[in-house]
Structure formats: structure tokens, C-alpha cells
Amino acid sequence: MARALFPALLAVLAPVCALGAAPADMGKTWVESVRPFLVSGSSVPLNRFDELFGDPFFARRWDPFRELEAEERRLEPGLSPQESRALRAAFQDWLSARMDLSDVPVYVRYDKDWITVRMKVPGLVKDSASVRVDKDRVRLSYSVKTVREERDTLGRVTERGESTAAFEKFMALPSGADPAAAKTGQEEGAILLTFARLKY
């Protein structure tokens, strides 16, 4: 699934520009730290991938969104087939949770001086959105409230429950946007980002 998801992600993610390479021993150390999860068959927590593929990873790469999949393959040597399958499944879960924007439709509008990004987030909790712009990457954190109702045959509500879940997504900075001039806002069910357009 990660292989199938990746082309779709690359189609919407612009390249991010920075240069460098990951220290080889960092990946090995990380794999050893998550090996207990892989051996036991339990899920590797998303925040463990955030540690490996965080700000330093993105800052070192010419095109980090494209390089994520190659990095995943570099982590596999030395793992048993079972551990390798578990790592691929956990990586795909992380990739879907952090990079897949299909559950957050993104609309970009270019004006003469401004670029406006509107992300529709059904159930968005008021004032929960936090946006951080790091060079060419946008890091978006927000909470969503879900209401579940059960009804009887007459349509009356017999049971009602609410839950709130926190999400974090990464996306590339829109082409031509000035990362130093970003404003954020929130409206009913949507997160708004406004960037000044770079003058060339």
C-alpha cells in the first residue's frame, strides 16, 4: 500500500530544497530501538517515525518527500523477513497518517500578492489548529471531534457519544510562497493559511 500511495502523494507535494545525507548509524540505532515492536508484532508508535523523519531529516534533503521511501528501504538490512514486513506496515501507517491529505482536501488560490491555502477539516475543534512553517515544509496540527449516535426504529437517539482525536500532517510549501510571511486562521471546518508571494 505504501508503494501505491506514494505516487499520489508525489503528485501533490512540491520538491523541498535542502541538501545533505542522513548519518548511517542513526538509522541503525533507530531500528534497534523499535525492534521490540517489530518482533512482538505490535505497532510502532507514530511518534517514533516522527523522531527519525523530523525537522533534521527534512532540513538535510534536496527532495525529502521523494526520499522517504528510499530511507525506509535503507532501514531494512539486518531485519528478519517478519521484522521487515512489520517495519513496512508501520512505515505505511506513518506515511498515511502524516502525509496523506485525502482526508483534508487542500485548495490553493493564487492572487497577485498572496497565496491562500484552505484545508477543509470536517469536525475541526475550534482554536485547535496549529501551523508551523519550516523552510519549505508546513507542519499542521489539529483536533477533530466526532459525534456518534445510535437510533431506534422510530429514529429516536438511544445512545450518543463524542470523541476527539489529534492529527498532525506535513505538506510542502506552495510554489512561490514566502515562508517568512505566513498568516494562519481558522473558520468553520477549515484551516486557512495565507502567504505573501515571492517577488522574482
Secondary structure, DSSP 8 states (H G I E B T S, - for coil): -HHHHHHHHHHH-----------HHHHHHHHHHHHHHHHHT----HHHHHHHTSHHHHHH-SSHHHHHHHHHHHT-TT--HHHHHHHHHHHHHHHHHHH--TTS-EEEEE-SSEEEEEEE-TTB-TT--EEEEETTEEEEEEEEEEEEEEE-TTS-EEEEEEEEEEEEEEEE--TTEEEEEEEEEEETTEEEEEEEE---
